[in-house]
């Protein structure tokens, strides 16, 4: 791989490791340490994800119009500043506000990192993006593993570790990324806003909406592992470091199981089948989590969840890319990413309200019911889609 791809990979791993000290523990900290309800924690996480969506839009515009280097530097500085303040003051009001600022800064930085990977190594194709994806999950695994043990000593150290790694990432960007502006190919990427001109192929866009509605449901359910299920593990006496180990399992498995995923996808070539199989596996993981009372059972549920995740998550963007008319791939991918973020926004709020008003078992039954929706949306989304050639002939 080119030098700049390696720099992006290392930087992404450092950045995500720092972030992963914090995000798996947000709900636990607000609920157990600060005494706030799960619904309140869900609302703060909703604002965090909403800020990340705004950051995505800002990052895309700045990347296209100005400088990739300065855009990453701006997003990183924003997140670092909030993390430093958070390490000194993490009572509920500053915690809530600064978590939103961190979401905004990270939202600016993340998409630009992916865009730069494709821009500085256009001939690399999917290999460039896969390298960043693997680095992300390595960071999740390392951060979650270390973070759980650090938090079990004191949550104060979590905030310090988070700010320290953000500082390392900022320095790396400052001193090594500047040359990427000369390497980038500005013709490769356009912002979602620039892509969102009048929709010509309405059947393809309707299909995208149907497909994405199922994707929204899966993310709504998945986000419970970071919010209500996280708090539930604490309520039944599972140590904090063991909960963080669940995310370490998730991150390491995503990296280690890539050869197996490649073998499966070569044997089963239908992308729809990948979603059917993956979604069934996701349902199985929630069934196990519903009856789990010990760490071992939650670990089994997480392993199963991860297998389902690595089948479903790449399949949706792939189908969106197939649906996209010529020159509209950026808009379609941006739409899918926004839907995933919306699921992460709404999920903790909905889950927190159900658990606060009723109980965790009802939430599991609701999630199991909802997870049957993606089977229908995947089956129906492409009915009536008119190919581009047919549209061209009709004009």
C-alpha positions as CSV (number, residue, x, y, z in Angstrom):
1,X,0.0,0.0,0.0
2,X,1.2,3.6,-0.6
3,X,2.7,5.5,2.3
4,X,-0.3,7.8,2.8
5,X,-2.6,4.8,3.1
6,X,-0.4,3.4,5.9
7,X,-0.5,6.8,7.6
8,X,-4.3,6.9,7.3
9,X,-4.6,3.3,8.7
10,X,-2.3,4.1,11.7
11,X,-4.1,7.4,12.3
12,X,-7.5,5.8,12.1
13,X,-6.5,3.0,14.5
14,X,-5.2,5.6,17.0
15,X,-8.3,7.9,16.7
16,X,-10.8,5.0,17.1
17,X,-8.9,3.5,20.0
18,X,-9.2,6.8,21.8
19,X,-12.9,7.2,21.0
20,X,-13.5,3.5,22.1
21,X,-12.3,4.3,25.6
22,X,-15.5,6.4,25.9
23,X,-18.4,5.4,23.6
24,X,-19.1,1.9,25.0
25,X,-19.3,3.3,28.5
26,X,-21.4,6.4,27.9
27,X,-24.7,5.0,29.0
28,X,-23.2,3.1,31.9
29,X,-21.5,6.4,33.1
30,X,-24.6,8.5,32.8
31,X,-26.9,5.9,34.4
32,X,-24.7,4.3,37.1
33,X,-22.3,7.1,37.9
34,X,-24.4,10.2,37.4
35,X,-27.7,8.6,38.3
36,X,-29.6,9.6,35.2
37,X,-32.4,7.6,33.5
38,X,-31.8,5.4,30.5
39,X,-34.1,7.7,28.5
40,X,-32.0,10.7,29.4
41,X,-28.8,8.9,28.4
42,X,-30.5,8.0,25.1
43,X,-31.4,11.6,24.4
44,X,-27.8,12.7,24.9
45,X,-26.6,9.9,22.6
46,X,-29.2,11.0,20.1
47,X,-27.8,14.5,20.1
48,X,-24.3,13.1,19.8
49,X,-25.2,11.2,16.7
50,X,-27.2,14.1,15.3
51,X,-24.0,16.3,15.7
52,X,-22.1,13.6,13.9
53,X,-24.5,13.8,10.9
54,X,-24.0,17.6,10.8
55,X,-20.3,17.0,11.0
56,X,-20.5,14.6,8.0
57,X,-22.1,17.3,5.9
58,X,-19.6,19.9,7.0
59,X,-16.7,17.6,6.4
60,X,-18.0,16.6,2.9
61,X,-18.4,20.3,1.9
62,X,-15.0,21.3,3.2
63,X,-13.3,18.3,1.6
64,X,-14.8,19.1,-1.8
65,X,-14.4,22.9,-1.7
66,X,-11.2,23.5,0.3
67,X,-8.5,21.3,1.9
68,X,-8.7,17.7,3.1
69,X,-5.8,18.4,5.4
70,X,-7.3,21.5,7.0
71,X,-10.7,19.7,7.3
72,X,-9.3,16.8,9.2
73,X,-7.3,19.2,11.4
74,X,-10.4,21.3,12.1
75,X,-12.5,18.2,13.1
76,X,-9.7,16.7,15.2
77,X,-9.0,20.0,17.0
78,X,-12.7,20.3,17.8
79,X,-12.9,16.8,19.3
80,X,-9.5,17.2,21.1
81,X,-10.5,20.5,22.7
82,X,-13.8,19.0,24.0
83,X,-12.0,15.8,25.3
84,X,-9.4,17.9,27.2
85,X,-12.1,19.9,28.9
86,X,-14.0,16.7,29.6
87,X,-11.0,15.2,31.4
88,X,-11.2,18.0,33.9
89,X,-14.9,18.4,34.3
90,X,-17.3,15.5,33.6
91,X,-20.4,16.3,35.7
92,X,-23.6,15.9,33.8
93,X,-24.0,19.3,32.1
94,X,-20.4,19.6,30.7
95,X,-20.5,15.9,29.9
96,X,-23.6,16.2,27.8
97,X,-22.5,19.3,26.0
98,X,-18.9,18.1,25.3
99,X,-20.2,14.7,24.1
100,X,-22.1,16.5,21.4
101,X,-19.1,18.6,20.5
102,X,-17.0,15.4,20.2
103,X,-19.7,13.9,18.0
104,X,-19.5,17.0,15.7
105,X,-15.7,16.9,15.5
106,X,-15.5,13.2,14.9
107,X,-18.3,13.6,12.3
108,X,-16.2,16.1,10.3
109,X,-13.1,13.9,10.5
110,X,-14.4,10.4,9.8
111,X,-15.8,10.7,6.2
112,X,-12.8,12.7,5.1
113,X,-10.5,9.9,6.2
114,X,-12.4,7.4,4.0
115,X,-12.5,9.9,1.1
116,X,-8.8,10.5,1.3
117,X,-8.1,6.7,1.2
118,X,-9.9,6.5,-2.2
119,X,-8.4,9.7,-3.4
120,X,-4.7,9.1,-2.7
121,X,-4.9,5.5,-3.9
122,X,-7.6,5.4,-6.7
123,X,-6.2,2.2,-8.2
124,X,-6.5,0.4,-4.9
125,X,-10.3,0.2,-5.3
126,X,-12.0,-1.6,-2.4
127,X,-8.6,-2.4,-0.8
128,X,-8.1,1.2,0.2
129,X,-11.5,1.3,2.0
130,X,-11.1,-2.1,3.5
131,X,-7.8,-1.1,5.0
132,X,-9.5,1.8,6.8
133,X,-12.4,-0.4,7.9
134,X,-10.0,-3.0,9.4
135,X,-8.1,-0.2,11.2
136,X,-11.4,1.1,12.6
137,X,-12.3,-2.3,14.1
138,X,-8.8,-2.9,15.4
139,X,-9.2,0.5,17.2
140,X,-12.6,-0.6,18.6
141,X,-11.1,-3.8,19.9
142,X,-8.0,-2.2,21.6
143,X,-10.0,0.8,23.0
144,X,-12.8,-1.4,24.4
145,X,-10.4,-3.9,25.9
146,X,-8.2,-1.3,27.7
147,X,-11.0,1.0,28.5
148,X,-13.0,-1.5,30.5
149,X,-10.1,-2.2,32.8
150,X,-9.2,1.5,33.1
151,X,-12.8,2.4,34.0
152,X,-13.0,-0.4,36.6
153,X,-10.2,1.5,38.4
154,X,-11.7,5.0,37.9
155,X,-13.8,6.7,35.2
156,X,-11.5,9.8,35.6
157,X,-8.7,7.9,33.9
158,X,-11.0,7.1,31.0
159,X,-11.4,10.7,30.1
160,X,-7.7,11.3,30.4
161,X,-6.9,8.4,28.2
162,X,-9.5,9.5,25.6
163,X,-8.0,13.0,25.5
164,X,-4.4,11.7,25.3
165,X,-5.0,9.5,22.3
166,X,-6.9,12.3,20.6
167,X,-3.8,14.5,21.2
168,X,-1.6,11.8,19.5
169,X,-4.0,11.7,16.6
170,X,-4.0,15.5,16.3
171,X,-0.1,15.6,16.3
172,X,0.0,12.9,13.6
173,X,-2.4,14.8,11.4
174,X,-0.6,18.1,11.9
175,X,2.9,16.8,11.0
176,X,2.2,14.0,8.4
177,X,-1.0,14.7,6.5
178,X,-0.2,18.0,4.8
179,X,1.1,16.4,1.6
180,X,-2.1,14.5,1.0
181,X,-3.7,17.6,-0.5
182,X,-1.2,17.3,-3.4
183,X,-1.9,13.6,-3.8
184,X,-5.7,13.7,-3.8
185,X,-7.8,13.5,-6.9
186,X,-10.5,16.1,-6.6
187,X,-12.6,14.6,-9.3
188,X,-13.3,11.4,-7.4
189,X,-15.6,12.8,-4.7
190,X,-18.5,15.2,-4.5
191,X,-20.5,16.1,-1.4
192,X,-24.0,14.8,-0.7
193,X,-25.4,18.3,-1.1
194,X,-23.9,18.7,-4.5
195,X,-25.3,15.3,-5.5
196,X,-28.8,16.1,-4.3
197,X,-30.0,17.7,-7.5
198,X,-33.3,16.6,-9.1
199,X,-33.9,12.8,-8.9
200,X,-34.2,11.4,-12.4
201,X,-34.7,7.7,-11.7
202,X,-37.5,7.8,-9.1
203,X,-37.9,4.0,-9.1
204,X,-34.3,3.5,-8.0
205,X,-34.7,6.1,-5.3
206,X,-37.9,4.6,-4.0
207,X,-36.1,1.3,-3.9
208,X,-33.3,2.9,-1.9
209,X,-35.8,4.2,0.7
210,X,-37.4,0.8,1.1
211,X,-34.0,-0.9,1.4
212,X,-32.8,1.7,3.9
213,X,-35.9,1.4,6.1
214,X,-34.8,-2.1,6.9
215,X,-31.2,-0.9,7.5
216,X,-32.6,1.7,9.9
217,X,-34.3,-1.0,11.9
218,X,-31.2,-3.1,12.2
219,X,-29.2,-0.2,13.5
220,X,-31.9,0.8,15.9
221,X,-31.7,-2.8,17.4
222,X,-27.9,-2.9,17.2
223,X,-27.5,0.4,19.1
224,X,-29.1,-1.3,22.2
225,X,-25.8,-3.1,22.8
226,X,-24.2,0.3,23.4
227,X,-27.1,1.7,25.6
228,X,-29.8,-0.4,27.3
229,X,-28.0,-3.8,27.1
230,X,-24.9,-2.1,28.5
231,X,-26.8,-0.8,31.5
232,X,-28.6,-4.2,31.9
233,X,-25.2,-6.0,32.2
234,X,-24.3,-3.7,35.1
235,X,-27.7,-4.3,36.8
236,X,-27.2,-8.0,36.8
237,X,-23.7,-7.7,38.3
238,X,-21.4,-8.2,35.3
239,X,-18.1,-6.2,35.9
240,X,-17.4,-3.2,33.7
241,X,-14.2,-4.6,32.3
242,X,-16.1,-7.7,31.2
243,X,-18.7,-5.6,29.3
244,X,-15.9,-3.8,27.5
245,X,-14.4,-7.2,26.6
246,X,-17.6,-7.8,24.6
247,X,-16.6,-5.0,22.3
248,X,-13.1,-6.2,22.1
249,X,-14.5,-9.6,20.9
250,X,-16.6,-7.7,18.3
251,X,-13.6,-5.7,17.0
252,X,-11.1,-8.6,16.9
253,X,-13.6,-10.9,15.3
254,X,-14.4,-8.5,12.5
255,X,-10.7,-8.4,11.6
256,X,-10.0,-12.1,12.0
257,X,-13.1,-13.3,10.2
258,X,-12.5,-11.5,6.9
259,X,-11.2,-14.7,5.2
260,X,-14.2,-16.6,6.3
261,X,-16.5,-13.9,5.1
262,X,-14.8,-13.9,1.8
263,X,-15.3,-17.7,1.5
264,X,-19.0,-17.4,2.4
265,X,-19.7,-14.6,0.0
266,X,-17.9,-16.5,-2.8
267,X,-20.1,-19.6,-2.1
268,X,-23.3,-17.5,-1.7
269,X,-23.2,-14.9,-4.4
270,X,-26.7,-13.3,-3.8
271,X,-26.3,-10.1,-1.8
272,X,-30.0,-10.4,-0.8
273,X,-29.1,-13.8,0.7
274,X,-26.3,-12.2,2.7
275,X,-28.9,-9.9,4.3
276,X,-31.4,-12.8,4.9
277,X,-28.7,-15.0,6.6
278,X,-27.1,-12.1,8.5
279,X,-30.5,-10.8,9.8
280,X,-31.5,-14.2,11.0
281,X,-28.2,-14.5,12.8
282,X,-28.8,-11.0,14.4
283,X,-32.2,-12.3,15.6
284,X,-30.6,-15.3,17.2
285,X,-28.1,-13.1,19.0
286,X,-30.9,-11.1,20.6
287,X,-32.7,-14.2,21.6
288,X,-29.6,-15.4,23.5
289,X,-29.0,-11.9,25.0
290,X,-32.6,-11.9,26.2
291,X,-32.1,-15.0,28.4
292,X,-28.4,-14.3,29.3
293,X,-27.6,-13.8,33.0
294,X,-23.8,-14.5,32.9
295,X,-20.9,-13.0,31.0
296,X,-20.4,-16.2,29.0
297,X,-23.8,-16.1,27.5
298,X,-23.4,-12.4,26.6
299,X,-20.1,-13.3,24.9
300,X,-21.8,-16.0,22.9
301,X,-24.5,-13.5,21.9
302,X,-21.8,-11.0,20.9
303,X,-20.0,-13.5,18.7
304,X,-23.2,-14.4,16.9
305,X,-24.1,-10.6,16.6
306,X,-20.7,-10.0,15.0
307,X,-21.2,-12.8,12.4
308,X,-24.6,-11.3,11.5
309,X,-23.1,-7.8,11.4
310,X,-20.3,-8.6,9.0
311,X,-22.8,-10.1,6.5
312,X,-25.4,-7.3,6.7
313,X,-23.4,-4.1,7.0
314,X,-21.4,-4.3,3.7
315,X,-24.4,-5.7,1.8
316,X,-26.6,-2.5,2.1
317,X,-24.0,-0.1,0.7
318,X,-23.3,-2.6,-2.1
319,X,-27.0,-2.8,-3.1
320,X,-27.2,1.0,-2.8
321,X,-24.3,1.3,-5.2
322,X,-26.1,-1.0,-7.7
323,X,-29.2,1.1,-7.5
324,X,-27.4,4.4,-8.0
325,X,-27.8,6.0,-11.4
326,X,-24.6,7.1,-13.2
327,X,-23.0,10.0,-11.3
328,X,-25.2,9.5,-8.2
329,X,-23.3,7.0,-6.2
330,X,-22.1,9.6,-3.7
331,X,-25.6,10.7,-2.9
332,X,-26.9,7.2,-2.5
333,X,-24.0,6.2,-0.2
334,X,-24.5,9.4,1.8
335,X,-28.2,8.5,2.1
336,X,-27.4,5.1,3.5
337,X,-24.9,6.5,6.0
338,X,-27.4,9.0,7.2
339,X,-30.0,6.3,7.7
340,X,-27.5,4.3,9.8
341,X,-26.7,7.3,11.9
342,X,-30.5,8.0,12.4
343,X,-30.9,4.4,13.7
344,X,-28.1,5.1,16.2
345,X,-29.8,8.4,17.2
346,X,-33.3,6.9,17.7
347,X,-32.3,3.5,19.1
348,X,-31.0,4.6,22.6
349,X,-34.0,6.9,23.1
350,X,-36.6,4.3,22.2
351,X,-34.9,1.6,24.1
352,X,-34.3,3.8,27.2
353,X,-38.0,4.8,27.3
354,X,-39.2,1.2,27.1
355,X,-36.9,0.0,29.8
356,X,-37.6,3.0,32.1
357,X,-41.4,2.7,31.8
358,X,-41.6,-1.1,31.5
359,X,-38.6,-3.5,31.6
360,X,-35.8,-4.9,29.5
361,X,-37.7,-8.1,28.5
362,X,-40.4,-6.1,26.7
363,X,-37.6,-4.3,24.8
364,X,-36.2,-7.6,23.6
365,X,-39.6,-8.7,22.4
366,X,-40.1,-5.4,20.5
367,X,-36.6,-5.7,18.9
368,X,-37.3,-9.3,17.8
369,X,-40.5,-8.2,16.2
370,X,-38.9,-5.2,14.4
371,X,-36.0,-7.4,13.1
372,X,-38.5,-9.3,10.9
373,X,-39.0,-6.0,8.9
374,X,-35.7,-6.2,7.0
375,X,-36.7,-9.6,5.5
376,X,-39.7,-7.8,3.9
377,X,-37.8,-4.7,2.8
378,X,-35.0,-6.8,1.3
379,X,-37.5,-8.9,-0.6
380,X,-39.5,-6.0,-2.0
381,X,-37.1,-3.1,-2.4
382,X,-36.1,-3.7,-6.1
383,X,-39.6,-4.6,-7.5
384,X,-40.4,-2.2,-10.3
385,X,-36.9,-0.6,-10.5
386,X,-36.4,0.6,-14.1
387,X,-32.8,0.2,-15.4
388,X,-30.9,3.2,-16.6
389,X,-30.9,2.0,-20.2
390,X,-34.7,1.6,-20.2
391,X,-35.1,5.2,-18.9
392,X,-32.7,6.5,-21.6
393,X,-34.7,4.8,-24.3
394,X,-38.0,6.2,-22.9
395,X,-36.7,9.8,-23.3
